[in-house]
Amino acid sequence: MRKVLLRFVFDDYWQFQPLGNELLVGAGWLVLFWLAVSLITGLVTWKQTRDMRQVASSGMFWLVIPAFVMMIPLLQLPLAQTGVPIFGYGVMLFVGFTSATVLAARRIVRIGLSPDVIWDLMLWVLIPGLLGARINFLLAEGRGLLATKQGLLEKLKTFVALWDGGIVFYGCVIGGTLGLLAFCRRRGIHPVPLCDVIAPSLFIGEGFGRIGCFLYGCCFGRACSLPWAVQFPSDSLTFEVLSKRHPPGVEGLKTIPLHPTQIYSALSAFLLAGLLSWYFRRRPWDGAVLGLAWILYPINRFVLETFREDTARLEMLGLRLPLGQWVSLGLLASGIPAMWLFARQNRLTTADSRASAGAAPRLNGAAGRDDRQVG
């Protein structure tokens, strides 16, 4: 578990060695890597366009990063002494978001839309999704978190410190959905088949995000004596929280053995993504993939919450359950009628149906379904 995967340092440009729980990498390696990326990008651009002006423009864009890195010690910026940390949580969010987008862009051609639609959509989904995820986290945990911060600046940083973890998947879904609906309204795209396209990718993103949680130490589990139990080091959030809650439960420089709930969540998210991706190619109607995700994920999340230690609890109807379980129950209760509604509309959007839009209705098999795109 590494809160900081690696740190670029400037005292030795070719340094490459571990120190404690971090890997120190000289900034020269970063510059060398970035120059190689810019060279490859320039060659690809030249092969595709044969336009030297565009190659030069692309090269100038890619060279901004190494130029900035080289200026850090020259300008004696604070980063020259501390180095540039690369947080594992942020890296996993980037990998998850990129992977999810690429896979959705490949999948969207099955409903007759260009992959560019997905790349445009992600710009509309990313910011609202992160805002929703952070707001959800702060509503649940913000009061206790702010109490640990000293000074106004530290308290203000808490609201935006995504690099330190603290985002909630359900909040991400709510914020991202609002962004998606706004995008669909602006572009005149029916949102339901588009949701079928991105549903598998949503859980690809969550899977990598949960690996980021594991690296950082948030979303940790209860005490566990199973062979795969994990212990978090002293620089993790898990150690910090448990040392305050249960001082006798922390052994030396590691926590007591705990359920690796982040890994449970990551594996279940990847499995759900694979199932939904398989089902997308066989979906009987628009909304079938969305509806299945709407039903299966709350069941999965309800079970996983029973292994977690860090979740806030809420008492309702005489029951005191984690907030995530209450939300899961609400989603499950709404997912079942949503699936029924999608099935009743009995409409299937495909690349063929879009190509034939405006022509005579094309019947789909014995059911006699009109599978043209509507809306």
DAFEN-V788405 format. One record per backbone hydrogen bond with DSSP energy under -0.5 kcal/mol. CO is the residue of the C=O (numbers start at 1). NH is the residue of the N-H. If there is no record, write none. Layout:
# DAFEN-V788405
co:CO nh:NH
co:CO nh:NH
This chain:
# DAFEN-V788405
co:3 nh:5
co:3 nh:88
co:3 nh:89
co:6 nh:86
co:7 nh:9
co:7 nh:25
co:8 nh:84
co:9 nh:27
co:12 nh:15
co:13 nh:28
co:13 nh:29
co:15 nh:26
co:17 nh:24
co:19 nh:22
co:22 nh:19
co:22 nh:24
co:23 nh:7
co:23 nh:25
co:24 nh:17
co:25 nh:9
co:26 nh:29
co:26 nh:30
co:27 nh:31
co:28 nh:32
co:29 nh:33
co:30 nh:34
co:31 nh:35
co:32 nh:36
co:33 nh:37
co:34 nh:38
co:35 nh:39
co:36 nh:40
co:37 nh:41
co:38 nh:42
co:39 nh:43
co:40 nh:44
co:41 nh:45
co:42 nh:46
co:43 nh:47
co:44 nh:48
co:45 nh:49
co:46 nh:50
co:50 nh:52
co:51 nh:55
co:52 nh:56
co:53 nh:57
co:54 nh:58
co:55 nh:59
co:56 nh:60
co:57 nh:61
co:58 nh:62
co:59 nh:63
co:61 nh:64
co:62 nh:66
co:63 nh:67
co:64 nh:68
co:65 nh:69
co:66 nh:70
co:67 nh:71
co:68 nh:72
co:69 nh:72
co:69 nh:73
co:70 nh:74
co:71 nh:75
co:72 nh:77
co:73 nh:76
co:77 nh:80
co:78 nh:81
co:78 nh:82
co:79 nh:83
co:83 nh:85
co:84 nh:8
co:85 nh:87
co:86 nh:5
co:86 nh:6
co:87 nh:91
co:88 nh:92
co:89 nh:93
co:90 nh:94
co:91 nh:95
co:92 nh:96
co:93 nh:97
co:94 nh:98
co:95 nh:99
co:96 nh:100
co:97 nh:101
co:98 nh:102
co:99 nh:103
co:100 nh:104
co:101 nh:105
co:102 nh:106
co:103 nh:107
co:104 nh:108
co:107 nh:110
co:108 nh:111
co:108 nh:113
co:109 nh:112
co:110 nh:351
co:114 nh:117
co:114 nh:118
co:115 nh:118
co:115 nh:119
co:116 nh:120
co:117 nh:121
co:118 nh:122
co:119 nh:123
co:120 nh:123
co:120 nh:124
co:121 nh:124
co:121 nh:125
co:122 nh:126
co:123 nh:127
co:125 nh:129
co:126 nh:130
co:127 nh:131
co:128 nh:132
co:129 nh:133
co:130 nh:134
co:131 nh:135
co:132 nh:136
co:133 nh:137
co:133 nh:168
co:134 nh:138
co:135 nh:139
co:136 nh:140
co:137 nh:141
co:138 nh:142
co:141 nh:145
co:142 nh:146
co:143 nh:147
co:144 nh:148
co:145 nh:148
co:146 nh:149
co:151 nh:155
co:152 nh:156
co:153 nh:157
co:154 nh:158
co:155 nh:159
co:156 nh:159
co:157 nh:160
co:157 nh:161
co:160 nh:162
co:161 nh:164
co:162 nh:165
co:168 nh:172
co:169 nh:173
co:170 nh:174
co:171 nh:175
co:172 nh:176
co:173 nh:177
co:174 nh:178
co:175 nh:179
co:176 nh:180
co:177 nh:181
co:178 nh:182
co:179 nh:183
co:180 nh:184
co:181 nh:185
co:182 nh:186
co:183 nh:187
co:184 nh:188
co:184 nh:189
co:190 nh:194
co:191 nh:195
co:192 nh:196
co:193 nh:197
co:194 nh:198
co:195 nh:199
co:196 nh:200
co:198 nh:202
co:199 nh:203
co:200 nh:203
co:200 nh:204
co:201 nh:205
co:202 nh:206
co:203 nh:207
co:204 nh:208
co:205 nh:209
co:206 nh:210
co:207 nh:211
co:208 nh:212
co:209 nh:213
co:210 nh:214
co:211 nh:215
co:212 nh:216
co:213 nh:217
co:213 nh:218
co:216 nh:237
co:220 nh:309
co:220 nh:310
co:222 nh:259
co:226 nh:229
co:230 nh:258
co:232 nh:255
co:233 nh:236
co:236 nh:240
co:237 nh:241
co:238 nh:242
co:239 nh:243
co:240 nh:244
co:241 nh:244
co:241 nh:245
co:242 nh:246
co:246 nh:249
co:247 nh:250
co:249 nh:251
co:249 nh:256
co:250 nh:252
co:251 nh:254
co:253 nh:234
co:254 nh:251
co:257 nh:224
co:258 nh:230
co:259 nh:221
co:259 nh:261
co:260 nh:263
co:260 nh:264
co:261 nh:265
co:262 nh:266
co:263 nh:267
co:264 nh:268
co:265 nh:269
co:266 nh:270
co:267 nh:271
co:268 nh:272
co:269 nh:273
co:270 nh:274
co:271 nh:275
co:272 nh:276
co:273 nh:277
co:274 nh:278
co:275 nh:279
co:276 nh:280
co:277 nh:281
co:279 nh:282
co:279 nh:283
co:280 nh:283
co:285 nh:288
co:287 nh:291
co:288 nh:292
co:289 nh:293
co:290 nh:294
co:291 nh:295
co:292 nh:296
co:293 nh:297
co:295 nh:299
co:296 nh:300
co:297 nh:301
co:298 nh:302
co:299 nh:303
co:300 nh:304
co:301 nh:305
co:302 nh:306
co:303 nh:306
co:304 nh:307
co:305 nh:308
co:307 nh:222
co:312 nh:323
co:314 nh:316
co:314 nh:321
co:316 nh:319
co:319 nh:316
co:319 nh:321
co:321 nh:314
co:322 nh:325
co:322 nh:326
co:323 nh:327
co:324 nh:328
co:325 nh:329
co:326 nh:330
co:327 nh:331
co:328 nh:332
co:329 nh:333
co:330 nh:334
co:331 nh:335
co:332 nh:336
co:333 nh:337
co:334 nh:338
co:335 nh:339
co:336 nh:340
co:337 nh:341
co:338 nh:342
co:339 nh:343
co:340 nh:344
co:341 nh:345
co:342 nh:346
co:347 nh:286
co:348 nh:350
co:350 nh:354
co:351 nh:355
co:352 nh:356
co:354 nh:357
co:356 nh:359
co:361 nh:363
co:362 nh:371
co:363 nh:365
co:364 nh:367
co:364 nh:369
co:365 nh:368
co:369 nh:364
co:369 nh:371
